[in-house]
């Protein structure tokens, strides 16, 4: 049994959890519609096994809303609009809201011009980048989403943080139910996974991060104070560096050290930059043919020859989809996350939580 399983609480309904998290956000001033959209995004990440982008973020989101570094605004404003190119100012609103708005605009522009690009400045954490790429794919477009973060990784051979582990997601329209979507951070592991390990009292692989002095570590607390390692060495570093510049410069927003720590001073805006791209497949070829060919290519991967001991081959995005299918609308959250959500509910006077029975079973009630 893994440490995560030992610390997991009994299952809770994803719908009940989403309703509960919605109540938490409305208690700090979001509208019902906006709160539900953010809650849904967080719970969906947990259903796909992306717990670092799930409801573990609620306490940080709530505290930033309370202290004013995250705005209660629900939409970004247009700074400029030229043909297929748009610049938005998110005004430090929740990224789940402005990210969906930006990709909707990118898809609309792609319908007109073949390609739509929307850059966003003064943004906030938007959860899993893949959800925005898939938003475009579901509309018949190739979807690309990226974001910069505060510096977390050194340059190859360097001994200081100079670039974030900036995420990149690409999704293609595909026939059938299984999405074809790449969603990756440019570090060997996302900082959110390290924070999950810290909350659970666990360890991390030695390839994920180094201490502030550059020594390998399996201690998540040391890793958070130290530096993440780029995936693929110089390749991962180079990709992250260019994502940082594209997001920041095209939006005339923050990049490099101008992006502040997500878990730093909660009264200071995070101030990241986003970039969303949609490519309308129908401007290039028959859209149905494209979807069928994408699905066929994915099937060839899945049915390819496997190495000894390998039970199955997966295409990008398939493991997350399969986890969500297996979850069947039920979630098992880490007990530390359950305790955090229950504490926030008590502080906000939200009332009954879906964890009453759960907390009794794990000794927190």
Helices and strands as residue ranges (DSSP letters): H 3-6, E 12-13, H 14-27, H 32-47, G 51-53, G 55-57, H 58-67, E 77-82, E 85-89, H 95-113, E 115-123, H 130-137, E 141-147, E 168-172, E 180-184, H 191-200, E 209-210, H 220-225, E 227-228, H 234-251, G 256-258, E 272-280, G 281-283, H 287-302, H 318-327, E 330-331, H 335-348, H 356-361
